[in-house]
Amino acid sequence: MTDTTMNISGMSAGDKKETIHMKAPGTGLVDTWKAMGPGIAAAMTGIGASHIMHAPTAGARFGYDLLWVILAAYIIKYCAFEFAHRYTMVKGETIINAYHRNGNWPLWFMIFQGFANTVGIAGRALGCAAMLWAAFPFMALETWAVVILLGTVAILWAGSYKAVEGICKLLILIFAGSCFIAFALQAPPPMEYLSRLAPTLPPIAAMMLFGAMFGYFPTTLEVAPMQSNWAVDKKAGMVKINELRAQGHKVEMDKDYMKNSLILFKRDMNISYIVSMLSGMIFLIVGAAILNPLGLVPKGSEMGATIARIYTDTFGPWIFPVIIAGGVAALFSTVFTYFDGQARITEECAARLFKKLDTPTARKLVYRGMQIIWIIAGIAIIYGLPEPIFVTQLASVMALVFSPVLYWLTVKALKDNFKTDFERELLPSKLMFAWAWFGVIALVGITGWVLYTQFMM
């Protein structure tokens, strides 16, 4: 909430404490645009490996058979992201606080998950490198991937990502727009793919990709606490109120302050979520319509060139640099987001587990130290297994394995921590809680099935 929403009364030159009245935010189009942020950030982590790598691969290999998986994944995981964001809006703190109230094990779990995510970061870097290699093959795929890892950390440490963030967002919009246009020009009759939205058993050969899609669509579930952290940075809802009260001010809220704040949060969440879902489905449909008949499947260093065929066959060779630039921007923004968001989670968990690390200097060392570990381990993976699609699928299945625990912790955070009358009024409905528990159970079942088919059959 910006200072323009506050009325300050009862002030005098010598007062250290002030009475601050928080106006209800507006809910018009301009207000909605200004409030958007955490939802878009979460969507940007998804419009990367899942959309650019998994969806076209699924379409190229299996036609429309796995289209229903994207819709199902978005439905199953919705409450995890909604609840994490809602928690911060209402409690005014990161949801990691709630995780920690279950003991230290959730913090260790997230730290371990952060180390395991090295595979995912390496896979995304390889995917981004494959797009670059398609346009600039003067350097090896592995070298491009290392440049991406080092460049990401250099930008983060220099604090200059804002300078390239706008360009990345613009390129992603162009890329997504090209995908929608390609869909409009190349899409088959609607009944050919709409009939595949009903769940069906996937072929055994598709089980690795099936698990990978549930792991990475709409994005991995560790993004839920990341989204909570981004909402804290946005100072949304009660975050700003708690900050002012901690400074000793008396804060009075307009009666519609939280109501309107929640309206804006839901719009941020839902608009970003729906656009991300539709674009993911379209990536698969276009891949099935164009790549499947040609027998082309994205793989190896040729991944970027193969995916670009979707667009060059539709628009002509001139679109190639546009698609490569958009794909690089989308995958790079995902690498960057994870390098920042996952390192923040590790920093927060470490500071809670070891009080001596809870200082600005120590936190910075943990944050940067985690990123250095990812670079070293990521380079080992990049040179040891330079297969972007396979590495990313492996990372996606690992993300699926972690997801039920993170989902359960998120649902439990709301049930256990909304205790006052004010907080209970802002709980999700009973229907949403039932939906959330269904999501947890569904992910447990899907994870078990994927692991059984991959390792037991």
ABEGO torsion letter per residue (X at the ends): XBAAABBBBGBBAABABBBBBBBBBBABAAAAAAABGAAAAAAAAABBAAAAAAAAAAAAAAEAAAAAAAAAAAAAAAAAAAAAAAAAAAAGBBAAAAAAAAEAAAAAAAAAAAAAAAAAAAAAAAAAAAAAAAABAABBAAAAAAAAAAAAAAAAAAGAAAAAAAAAAAAAAAAAAAAAAAAAAABBBAAAAAAAABBBBBBAAAAAAAAAAAAAOABBAAAAAAAAAAAAAAGBEAAAAAAAAAAGBBBBBBAAAAAAAAAAAAAAAAAAAAAAAAAAAAAAAAAAAAAAAAGBBBBEAAAAAAAAAAAAAAAEAAAAAAAAAAAAAAAAAAAAAAAAAAAAAAAAAAAAABAAABBAAAAAAAAAAAAAAAAAAAAAAAAABBBAAAAAAAAAAAAAAAAAAAAAAAAAAAAAABABAAAAAABBBAAAAAAAAAAAAAAAAAAAAAAAAAAAX
